[in-house]
Amino acid sequence: MDFSFDPNRTANASAWRLLPNRWDFVAFPLIICLIAMTAIGFHQTMAPISTLKTQVISLDPANLPEYALRTTLRMLAAMVASLVFTLVYGTLAAKSRRAGMVLIPILDILQSVPVLGYISFTVTFFLALFPKQVLGAELAAVFAIFTSQAWNMTFSFYQSLRTVPRDLDEVSRGFHLTAWQRFWKLEVPFSMPGLIWNMMMSMSGGWFFVVASEAITVGNNTITLPGIGAYLSQAITERNLGAIGWVIVAMSVVILAYDQLMFRPLVAWADKFRMETTSSGDAPESWLLDLVRRTRLIHQLLVPAGWVFSKLARVPLRVSLPQGLRLGQPAVAKRASSLAGDVVWALVLIAATIYVVWRVVAYVSTGVTGSEVGHVFLLGVFTLLRVAVLIVISSLIWVPLGVLIGLRPAVAEKVQPLAQFLAAFPANLLFPVFVIVIVRFHLNPDIWLSPLIVLGTQWYILFNVVAGATAYPNDYREAATNFRIRGWQWWRQCMLPGIFPYYVTGALTASGGAWNASIVSEAVQWGDTHVTAHGLGAYIAETTAAGDFPKIILGIAVMSLFVTLFNRSVWRPLYAYAESKLRLD
């Protein structure tokens, strides 16, 4: 879309371009419907909180459209917050060596903390902020969904900033672009393909935790927000298989809607940011993006907004920050900081870590014995082995399929909504099947509950590999064809190095999500039948149900420790290898 703005247009030409054409009459109803749905949802959030106590979640399918609207608006609000967080947090972590030493380990820990752990600390805050309105509970639900969306988007953006091609970075410096201009003209466009596919995964992954986010417990009171998650929770409680079927139908419609109205246009739009000199012969398409481009009035209304954004990106803004926190320094040009500053910074980090560990140990020791700690660490080893094996199996399956999909945009367009639906499919819906089969055939829960762990998280690998294959330069593909590089040599020397940074991001977020999902997947129930596997996730689930806070903190702390050590010993070295050896320069 051409966003150039020419103030010297004639009055007659401007008047002619403001007359709507037939495409405007098709696009306007869509825009009006989106505005109306947003207005209705906002109006409902301003209602008194007492209305939630009088509203009962009904399993009548006629209520599902309203529930779907409320859930979708929460997920979109969380997506906007996640995008802002990604741009700020990812930039600080990638651009500042000292900040990265703190922010990346914190991000490792944040993605391992269960969503229920966030809710227990944030619900009271949001309800106190808006004590008499539904808005407080809505913000608590949005924040819970945010915690399931933001981390993998941030990792993707961080990986893109760390692997910007050196020649493009040198060209930007040759044109004397400031850090602000380089960020919007080079780094953000370069990250777009991977970031959009991770936004898809985040949107779908949010469904996994919608049930927890729409049923909020404060003390002895439970606040239930109308939505698909609350509907599903009620259906599981009543063992209503018909209602579960309607949930699947509603989810399918919603996923198809935001795929067609948001993600497919974004994928088609981001194709122009591919790093190549020859165009691909099979570019992704979007009927909605084509429709907007064919409109006359809407197109002209968007021109001033595009012109403003373009001008803001070109503002020669210079950011002056203390040594070690300068956003202008690139990821590849590591300016050495003073030794004294590094020593002081390291001492501050060590002191802060010791203080946090001391407080956790002091609190946990009030209700936990030494033997209990050893038992929890052993359970952590069980879950670690389970997660590691499942990530390896998922990688062997989805890396080849992801490359196949990513190199064929026409196939990607067909697979995209299906992959989003499968990624959004809550594990709760499969509890009846797994419980009945395990009990009926006397199967080992330690083995047969394991697939539930990667049911939602394996898609992080697929989506990131698809993003990497999509961003793979067409020039390189043509060069490989001309040199007749085929078979395993093509995988080893061409494709695997090209997608490796994306795969590391996907596998890292998949493993972190798998630890989180173990809390739901290692202890499942259907009605009065409970099936439990040995693992840290089951331990946290059981202690949470019992309300034993010292043991809950112990379980979460051990899980965070395992995730952080695993990321530091496995994924971070792979990140460093991708940055130094596998950049597309």
C-alpha positions as CSV (number, residue, x, y, z in Angstrom):
1,M,0.0,0.0,0.0
2,D,1.4,3.4,-1.0
3,F,1.3,5.7,2.0
4,S,3.0,8.7,0.3
5,F,1.3,11.9,1.1
6,D,1.3,14.7,-1.5
7,P,-0.1,18.0,-0.2
8,N,-0.2,19.6,-3.7
9,R,-3.0,17.5,-5.1
10,T,-5.7,19.5,-6.9
11,A,-9.0,20.1,-5.2
12,N,-10.9,18.2,-8.0
13,A,-8.6,15.2,-7.8
14,S,-8.9,15.1,-4.0
15,A,-12.7,15.3,-4.2
16,W,-12.8,12.5,-6.8
17,R,-10.6,10.2,-4.7
18,L,-12.9,10.7,-1.7
19,L,-15.8,9.3,-3.6
20,P,-16.4,5.7,-2.5
21,N,-16.2,2.9,-5.0
22,R,-17.9,-0.6,-4.9
23,W,-15.1,-2.0,-2.8
24,D,-15.7,0.7,-0.2
25,F,-19.3,-0.6,0.2
26,V,-17.9,-4.1,0.9
27,A,-15.3,-3.0,3.4
28,F,-17.3,-0.4,5.3
29,P,-19.7,-3.0,6.9
30,L,-16.7,-5.0,8.1
31,I,-15.2,-2.0,9.7
32,I,-18.5,-0.9,11.3
33,C,-19.0,-4.4,12.7
34,L,-15.5,-4.4,14.3
35,I,-16.1,-1.0,15.8
36,A,-19.5,-2.0,17.1
37,M,-18.2,-5.2,18.7
38,T,-15.4,-3.2,20.4
39,A,-17.9,-0.7,21.7
40,I,-20.2,-3.3,23.1
41,G,-17.4,-5.1,24.8
42,F,-16.0,-1.9,26.3
43,H,-19.5,-1.0,27.6
44,Q,-19.8,-4.4,29.3
45,T,-16.5,-3.9,31.1
46,M,-17.8,-0.7,32.7
47,A,-20.8,-2.5,34.4
48,P,-20.9,-2.9,38.2
49,I,-19.0,-6.0,39.4
50,S,-22.1,-7.1,41.2
51,T,-23.6,-8.1,37.8
52,L,-21.0,-11.0,37.7
53,K,-22.5,-12.5,40.8
54,T,-26.0,-12.5,39.4
55,Q,-25.0,-13.9,36.0
56,V,-24.7,-17.6,35.7
57,I,-22.8,-19.3,32.9
58,S,-25.4,-20.9,30.8
59,L,-24.7,-23.9,28.5
60,D,-27.3,-22.8,26.1
61,P,-25.5,-22.6,22.7
62,A,-27.3,-19.3,22.0
63,N,-25.1,-17.6,24.5
64,L,-21.9,-18.7,22.7
65,P,-21.7,-15.7,20.3
66,E,-21.6,-13.2,23.2
67,Y,-19.1,-15.4,25.1
68,A,-16.9,-15.7,22.0
69,L,-17.0,-11.9,21.6
70,R,-15.9,-11.3,25.2
71,T,-13.1,-13.9,25.0
72,T,-11.8,-12.6,21.7
73,L,-11.7,-9.0,22.9
74,R,-9.7,-10.1,26.0
75,M,-7.2,-12.0,23.8
76,L,-6.8,-9.0,21.4
77,A,-6.2,-6.6,24.3
78,A,-3.6,-9.0,25.7
79,M,-2.0,-9.2,22.2
80,V,-1.7,-5.4,22.0
81,A,-0.1,-5.4,25.5
82,S,2.2,-8.3,24.5
83,L,3.4,-6.4,21.4
84,V,4.3,-3.3,23.3
85,F,6.1,-5.4,25.9
86,T,7.9,-7.3,23.2
87,L,9.2,-4.1,21.5
88,V,10.5,-2.5,24.7
89,Y,11.8,-5.6,26.6
90,G,13.3,-7.3,23.6
91,T,15.1,-4.2,22.5
92,L,16.6,-3.6,25.9
93,A,17.7,-7.2,26.2
94,A,19.3,-7.3,22.7
95,K,20.9,-3.9,22.7
96,S,22.3,-3.7,26.2
97,R,24.8,-6.3,27.3
98,R,24.3,-5.5,31.0
99,A,20.5,-5.3,30.7
100,G,20.5,-8.6,28.8
101,M,22.4,-10.3,31.7
102,V,19.3,-9.6,33.9
103,L,16.4,-9.5,31.4
104,I,17.0,-12.8,29.6
105,P,17.2,-14.9,32.8
106,I,14.1,-13.1,34.1
107,L,12.4,-14.0,30.9
108,D,13.4,-17.6,31.3
109,I,11.8,-17.6,34.8
110,L,8.7,-15.7,33.7
111,Q,7.8,-18.3,31.0
112,S,8.2,-21.1,33.5
113,V,5.9,-19.6,36.2
114,P,2.4,-21.0,35.9
115,V,-0.4,-18.7,34.9
116,L,-2.2,-19.5,38.2
117,G,0.9,-18.2,40.0
118,Y,0.4,-14.8,38.3
119,I,-3.3,-14.7,38.9
120,S,-2.9,-15.3,42.7
121,F,-0.7,-12.1,43.0
122,T,-2.3,-9.8,40.4
123,V,-6.1,-10.3,40.9
124,T,-6.1,-8.5,44.2
125,F,-4.3,-5.5,42.6
126,F,-6.6,-5.1,39.7
127,L,-9.7,-5.6,41.7
128,A,-8.5,-2.9,44.2
129,L,-7.7,-0.6,41.3
130,F,-11.3,-0.8,40.0
131,P,-13.2,-2.1,43.1
132,K,-16.8,-1.5,41.8
133,Q,-16.5,-2.3,38.1
134,V,-16.1,-5.4,36.0
135,L,-13.1,-3.7,34.5
136,G,-10.9,-4.8,37.4
137,A,-11.7,-8.5,36.8
138,E,-11.3,-8.0,33.0
139,L,-7.9,-6.5,33.5
140,A,-6.9,-9.5,35.7
141,A,-8.0,-11.9,33.0
142,V,-6.2,-9.9,30.2
143,F,-3.0,-10.0,32.3
144,A,-3.3,-13.7,32.7
145,I,-3.7,-14.2,29.0
146,F,-0.8,-11.7,28.4
147,T,1.5,-14.0,30.4
148,S,0.7,-16.8,28.0
149,Q,1.4,-14.7,24.9
150,A,4.2,-12.3,25.6
151,W,7.2,-14.5,26.3
152,N,7.6,-16.3,22.9
153,M,7.0,-13.0,21.0
154,T,9.7,-11.4,23.1
155,F,12.1,-14.3,22.4
156,S,11.4,-14.1,18.7
157,F,12.0,-10.4,18.5
158,Y,15.1,-10.7,20.6
159,Q,16.5,-13.4,18.3
160,S,15.7,-11.2,15.2
161,L,17.6,-8.2,16.7
162,R,20.6,-10.4,17.5
163,T,20.8,-11.8,14.0
164,V,20.2,-8.7,11.8
165,P,22.6,-9.2,8.8
166,R,25.8,-7.3,9.3
167,D,25.8,-5.8,5.8
168,L,22.4,-4.3,6.3
169,D,23.5,-2.9,9.6
170,E,26.6,-1.4,8.0
171,V,24.5,0.2,5.2
172,S,22.2,1.8,7.8
173,R,25.2,3.3,9.5
174,G,26.6,4.4,6.2
175,F,23.4,6.5,5.8
176,H,24.0,7.9,9.3
177,L,20.7,6.6,10.6
178,T,20.1,7.2,14.3
179,A,19.2,4.3,16.7
180,W,15.6,5.3,16.4
181,Q,15.6,5.3,12.6
182,R,17.5,2.1,12.4
183,F,15.0,0.4,14.8
184,W,12.0,1.3,12.6
185,K,13.6,1.1,9.2
186,L,15.7,-2.0,9.6
187,E,15.3,-4.0,12.7
188,V,11.5,-4.1,13.1
189,P,11.0,-4.8,9.4
190,F,13.6,-7.6,9.5
191,S,11.8,-9.2,12.5
192,M,8.3,-8.9,11.1
193,P,8.0,-12.4,9.4
194,G,9.1,-14.3,12.5
195,L,7.2,-12.0,14.9
196,I,3.9,-12.3,13.0
197,W,4.0,-16.1,13.1
198,N,4.8,-16.0,16.8
199,M,1.8,-13.6,17.3
200,M,-0.3,-16.4,15.7
201,M,1.1,-18.9,18.1
202,S,0.6,-16.6,21.0
203,M,-3.0,-16.0,20.0
204,S,-3.6,-19.7,19.7
205,G,-1.6,-20.5,22.8
206,G,-3.8,-18.1,24.8
207,W,-6.7,-20.5,24.5
208,F,-4.9,-23.0,26.6
209,F,-5.2,-20.7,29.6
210,V,-8.5,-19.1,28.9
211,V,-10.3,-21.4,31.3
212,A,-8.0,-20.3,34.2
213,S,-8.2,-16.6,33.3
214,E,-12.0,-16.4,33.1
215,A,-12.6,-18.1,36.5
216,I,-10.8,-15.9,39.1
217,T,-10.7,-16.9,42.8
218,V,-10.1,-14.3,45.5
219,G,-10.2,-15.8,48.9
220,N,-13.3,-17.8,49.2
221,N,-15.0,-16.0,46.3
222,T,-14.9,-17.0,42.7
223,I,-15.5,-14.4,40.0
224,T,-16.5,-15.9,36.7
225,L,-16.3,-13.8,33.5
226,P,-18.6,-14.6,30.6
227,G,-16.5,-16.3,27.9
228,I,-15.7,-19.4,26.1
229,G,-13.3,-20.5,28.8
230,A,-15.9,-20.2,31.5
231,Y,-18.4,-22.1,29.3
232,L,-15.9,-24.9,28.8
233,S,-15.1,-25.0,32.5
234,Q,-18.9,-25.4,33.3
235,A,-19.3,-28.0,30.6
236,I,-16.4,-30.1,32.1
237,T,-17.9,-29.7,35.6
238,E,-21.3,-31.0,34.4
239,R,-19.7,-33.6,32.1
240,N,-21.7,-32.3,29.2
241,L,-20.2,-33.6,26.0
242,G,-22.7,-31.8,23.8
243,A,-21.6,-28.4,25.3
244,I,-18.0,-29.4,24.7
245,G,-18.9,-30.0,21.0
246,W,-20.4,-26.5,20.8
247,V,-17.2,-25.1,22.3
248,I,-15.2,-26.7,19.5
249,V,-17.5,-25.2,16.9
250,A,-17.3,-21.7,18.5
251,M,-13.5,-21.9,18.7
252,S,-13.3,-23.0,15.1
253,V,-15.4,-20.0,13.9
254,V,-13.4,-17.5,16.0
255,I,-10.0,-18.8,14.9
256,L,-11.1,-18.7,11.2
257,A,-12.4,-15.2,11.7
258,Y,-9.2,-13.7,13.2
259,D,-7.1,-15.8,10.7
260,Q,-8.9,-14.2,7.8
261,L,-9.3,-10.7,9.2
262,M,-6.0,-10.2,11.0
263,F,-3.2,-12.8,10.5
264,R,-3.5,-13.6,6.8
265,P,-3.4,-9.9,5.9
266,L,-0.4,-9.4,8.1
267,V,1.4,-12.4,6.6
268,A,0.8,-11.1,3.1
269,W,1.8,-7.6,4.1
270,A,5.0,-8.8,5.8
271,D,6.2,-10.7,2.7
272,K,7.7,-7.5,1.4
273,F,10.2,-7.5,4.2
274,R,11.9,-10.7,3.0
275,M,15.7,-10.3,2.7
276,E,16.2,-11.0,-1.0
277,T,17.0,-9.3,-4.4
278,T,14.8,-11.5,-6.5
279,S,11.1,-11.8,-5.8
280,S,9.4,-15.1,-5.0
281,G,7.1,-16.5,-7.7
282,D,4.5,-17.6,-5.1
283,A,3.8,-14.8,-2.7
284,P,1.2,-15.1,0.1
285,E,-2.1,-13.5,-0.6
286,S,-5.0,-12.0,1.4
287,W,-8.5,-11.2,0.1
288,L,-8.9,-8.6,2.8
289,L,-5.6,-6.8,2.0
290,D,-6.5,-6.8,-1.7
291,L,-10.0,-5.5,-0.8
292,V,-8.5,-2.6,1.2
293,R,-6.1,-1.8,-1.6
294,R,-8.9,-1.6,-4.1
295,T,-11.1,0.7,-2.0
296,R,-10.9,4.5,-2.8
297,L,-12.3,6.3,0.3
298,I,-10.8,4.0,2.9
299,H,-7.5,4.0,1.1
300,Q,-7.4,7.7,1.1
301,L,-8.4,7.9,4.8
302,L,-5.4,5.6,5.6
303,V,-2.9,7.7,3.6
304,P,-2.5,10.5,6.2
305,A,-2.1,7.9,9.0
306,G,0.6,6.1,7.0
307,W,2.3,9.4,6.2
308,V,2.4,10.3,9.9
309,F,3.9,6.9,10.9
310,S,6.4,7.2,8.1
311,K,7.5,10.6,9.3
312,L,7.8,9.4,12.9
313,A,10.1,6.6,11.8
314,R,12.3,9.1,10.1
315,V,12.6,11.5,13.0
316,P,16.4,11.7,13.8
317,L,15.8,11.0,17.5
318,R,18.9,10.3,19.5
319,V,18.7,8.5,22.8
320,S,21.4,9.3,25.3
321,L,21.7,6.6,28.0
322,P,24.4,5.6,30.5
323,Q,27.3,3.5,29.4
324,G,26.3,-0.1,29.0
325,L,22.7,0.8,28.3
326,R,23.1,2.6,24.9
327,L,20.4,1.5,22.5
328,G,22.4,2.8,19.6
329,Q,25.1,0.1,19.9
330,P,24.4,-2.9,17.6
331,A,24.3,-6.5,18.7
332,V,27.4,-7.2,16.7
333,A,29.5,-4.3,17.8
334,K,30.1,-5.0,21.5
335,R,31.6,-1.9,23.0
336,A,33.7,-2.9,26.0
337,S,32.5,-1.3,29.2
338,S,34.8,-0.2,32.0
339,L,36.0,-3.0,34.2
340,A,34.9,-1.2,37.4
341,G,31.4,-0.8,36.0
342,D,31.2,-4.5,35.2
343,V,32.4,-5.4,38.6
344,V,29.8,-3.2,40.3
345,W,27.0,-4.5,38.1
346,A,28.0,-8.1,38.8
347,L,28.0,-7.4,42.6
348,V,24.6,-5.8,42.4
349,L,23.2,-8.8,40.6
350,I,24.8,-11.3,43.0
351,A,23.5,-9.4,46.0
352,A,19.9,-9.2,44.5
353,T,20.0,-12.9,43.7
354,I,21.2,-13.9,47.2
355,Y,18.5,-11.7,48.8
356,V,15.7,-13.3,46.7
357,V,17.0,-16.8,47.4
358,W,17.2,-16.0,51.2
359,R,13.6,-14.8,51.3
360,V,12.3,-17.8,49.4
361,V,14.2,-20.2,51.6
362,A,13.1,-18.4,54.8
363,Y,9.4,-18.7,53.7
364,V,9.5,-22.2,52.4
365,S,11.4,-23.6,55.4
366,T,8.3,-22.7,57.6
367,G,6.3,-25.6,56.1
368,V,8.8,-27.8,54.3
369,T,11.4,-30.3,55.5
370,G,14.7,-31.2,53.9
371,S,13.4,-34.6,52.7
372,E,10.5,-32.8,51.0
373,V,13.0,-30.6,49.1
374,G,14.9,-33.6,47.8
375,H,11.6,-35.3,46.8
376,V,10.6,-32.2,44.8
377,F,14.0,-32.1,43.0
378,L,13.5,-35.8,42.1
379,L,10.1,-35.0,40.7
380,G,11.7,-32.1,38.7
381,V,14.1,-34.6,37.1
382,F,11.1,-36.8,36.0
383,T,9.5,-33.8,34.4
384,L,12.8,-32.7,32.8
385,L,13.3,-36.1,31.2
386,R,9.7,-36.0,30.0
387,V,10.0,-32.5,28.5
388,A,13.4,-33.2,26.8
389,V,12.2,-36.4,25.1
390,L,9.0,-34.8,23.9
391,I,10.8,-31.8,22.5
392,V,13.2,-34.1,20.6
393,I,10.3,-36.1,19.1
394,S,8.4,-32.9,18.2
395,S,11.5,-31.5,16.5
396,L,11.9,-34.6,14.4
397,I,8.3,-34.3,13.3
398,W,7.7,-30.6,12.8
399,V,11.0,-29.3,11.5
400,P,10.7,-31.0,8.1
401,L,7.0,-30.3,7.9
402,G,7.6,-26.6,8.8
403,V,10.2,-26.2,6.1
404,L,7.8,-27.9,3.6
405,I,5.0,-25.4,4.6
406,G,7.2,-22.3,4.8
407,L,8.7,-22.7,1.4
408,R,5.3,-23.0,-0.2
409,P,3.1,-19.9,0.6
410,A,0.1,-21.5,-1.2
411,V,0.4,-24.5,1.2
412,A,1.0,-22.2,4.2
413,E,-2.3,-20.3,3.5
414,K,-4.2,-23.6,3.6
415,V,-2.4,-25.0,6.7
416,Q,-2.4,-21.7,8.6
417,P,-5.9,-21.8,10.0
418,L,-5.7,-25.5,10.7
419,A,-2.4,-25.1,12.6
420,Q,-3.9,-22.2,14.6
421,F,-6.9,-24.4,15.6
422,L,-4.7,-27.3,16.6
423,A,-2.5,-25.0,18.6
424,A,-5.5,-23.4,20.3
425,F,-7.1,-26.8,21.1
426,P,-7.2,-26.9,25.0
427,A,-5.9,-30.0,26.6
428,N,-8.9,-30.0,28.9
429,L,-11.0,-31.2,26.0
430,L,-9.0,-34.4,25.8
431,F,-9.1,-35.2,29.5
432,P,-12.1,-37.6,29.1
433,V,-10.4,-39.6,26.3
434,F,-7.1,-40.0,28.2
435,V,-8.7,-40.7,31.6
436,I,-11.1,-43.3,30.2
437,V,-8.4,-45.1,28.0
438,I,-5.8,-45.1,30.8
439,V,-8.3,-46.5,33.4
440,R,-9.9,-49.0,31.0
441,F,-6.6,-50.5,29.8
442,H,-4.6,-50.0,33.0
443,L,-1.9,-48.0,31.3
444,N,1.0,-46.2,32.9
445,P,0.1,-42.5,33.5
446,D,3.8,-41.5,33.5
447,I,3.9,-42.5,29.8
448,W,0.4,-41.9,28.5
449,L,-0.2,-38.5,30.1
450,S,3.0,-37.2,28.6
451,P,1.5,-36.3,25.1
452,L,-0.8,-33.7,26.9
453,I,2.3,-31.7,27.8
454,V,3.3,-30.9,24.2
455,L,-0.2,-30.8,22.8
456,G,-0.2,-27.1,22.8
457,T,3.5,-26.3,23.0
458,Q,4.8,-28.3,20.1
459,W,3.3,-25.7,17.7
460,Y,5.9,-23.2,18.9
461,I,8.4,-25.3,16.9
462,L,6.2,-25.6,13.8
463,F,5.3,-21.8,13.7
464,N,8.9,-20.7,14.2
465,V,10.3,-23.1,11.6
466,V,7.6,-21.9,9.2
467,A,8.6,-18.3,9.9
468,G,12.3,-19.2,9.3
469,A,11.5,-21.0,6.0
470,T,9.3,-18.1,4.9
471,A,12.0,-15.6,5.6
472,Y,14.7,-17.7,3.9
473,P,16.0,-15.6,1.0
474,N,14.8,-16.7,-2.5
475,D,18.3,-15.8,-3.8
476,Y,19.8,-18.6,-1.6
477,R,17.2,-21.1,-2.9
478,E,18.0,-20.2,-6.5
479,A,21.8,-20.5,-5.8
480,A,21.3,-23.9,-4.3
481,T,19.3,-25.0,-7.4
482,N,21.9,-23.7,-9.8
483,F,24.7,-25.5,-7.9
484,R,22.5,-28.7,-7.8
485,I,22.7,-29.0,-4.1
486,R,20.1,-31.6,-3.1
487,G,19.2,-34.2,-0.5
488,W,20.9,-34.2,2.8
489,Q,23.5,-31.8,1.6
490,W,20.8,-29.2,0.9
491,W,19.4,-29.7,4.5
492,R,22.9,-29.6,6.1
493,Q,24.4,-26.7,4.2
494,C,21.4,-24.6,3.2
495,M,18.1,-25.0,5.0
496,L,19.0,-26.1,8.5
497,P,21.5,-23.2,9.0
498,G,19.0,-20.8,7.6
499,I,16.1,-21.8,10.0
500,F,18.3,-22.6,13.0
501,P,17.9,-19.3,14.9
502,Y,14.1,-19.6,14.4
503,Y,14.2,-23.2,15.5
504,V,16.1,-22.4,18.7
505,T,13.5,-19.7,19.5
506,G,10.7,-22.2,18.9
507,A,12.3,-25.0,20.9
508,L,13.1,-22.7,23.8
509,T,9.6,-21.4,24.1
510,A,8.2,-24.9,23.5
511,S,10.2,-26.3,26.4
512,G,9.3,-23.5,28.7
513,G,5.6,-23.9,27.8
514,A,5.9,-27.6,28.3
515,W,7.0,-27.1,31.9
516,N,4.0,-24.8,32.4
517,A,1.7,-27.2,30.7
518,S,2.9,-30.1,33.0
519,I,0.9,-28.6,35.8
520,V,-2.3,-29.2,33.8
521,S,-1.2,-32.4,32.1
522,E,0.4,-34.5,34.9
523,A,-2.7,-34.5,37.1
524,V,-6.0,-34.8,35.1
525,Q,-9.6,-35.7,36.1
526,W,-12.9,-36.4,34.5
527,G,-15.7,-36.2,37.0
528,D,-14.7,-38.1,40.1
529,T,-11.9,-40.0,38.3
530,H,-8.3,-38.7,38.9
531,V,-5.2,-39.9,37.0
532,T,-1.8,-38.6,38.2
533,A,1.7,-39.0,36.8
534,H,4.9,-38.6,38.8
535,G,6.3,-35.1,38.2
536,L,6.8,-31.6,39.3
537,G,3.7,-30.4,37.5
538,A,1.5,-32.8,39.4
539,Y,3.1,-31.7,42.7
540,I,2.3,-28.1,42.0
541,A,-1.2,-28.9,41.0
542,E,-1.9,-31.0,44.1
543,T,-0.4,-28.4,46.5
544,T,-2.3,-25.6,44.9
545,A,-5.5,-27.5,45.3
546,A,-4.6,-28.1,49.0
547,G,-3.7,-24.4,49.5
548,D,-0.2,-25.3,50.9
549,F,1.6,-22.1,50.0
550,P,5.1,-23.0,51.2
551,K,5.0,-26.1,49.0
552,I,3.5,-24.1,46.1
553,I,6.4,-21.7,46.3
554,L,8.9,-24.6,46.6
555,G,7.4,-26.2,43.5
556,I,7.5,-23.0,41.5
557,A,11.0,-22.2,42.6
558,V,12.3,-25.6,41.7
559,M,10.6,-25.4,38.3
560,S,12.1,-22.0,37.6
561,L,15.5,-23.3,38.6
562,F,15.3,-26.3,36.3
563,V,14.0,-24.1,33.3
564,T,16.7,-21.5,33.9
565,L,19.5,-24.0,34.1
566,F,18.3,-25.9,31.1
567,N,18.0,-22.7,29.1
568,R,21.5,-21.6,30.2
569,S,23.2,-24.9,29.4
570,V,21.4,-25.8,26.2
571,W,19.5,-23.0,24.5
572,R,21.8,-20.1,25.2
573,P,24.9,-21.8,23.7
574,L,22.8,-22.6,20.7
575,Y,21.7,-19.0,20.5
576,A,25.3,-17.8,20.6
577,Y,26.2,-20.3,17.9
578,A,23.4,-19.0,15.7
579,E,24.5,-15.4,16.2
580,S,28.1,-16.0,15.4
581,K,28.1,-18.7,12.8
582,L,24.7,-18.8,11.0
583,R,23.7,-15.2,10.3
584,L,22.4,-14.5,6.8
585,D,25.1,-12.0,5.8
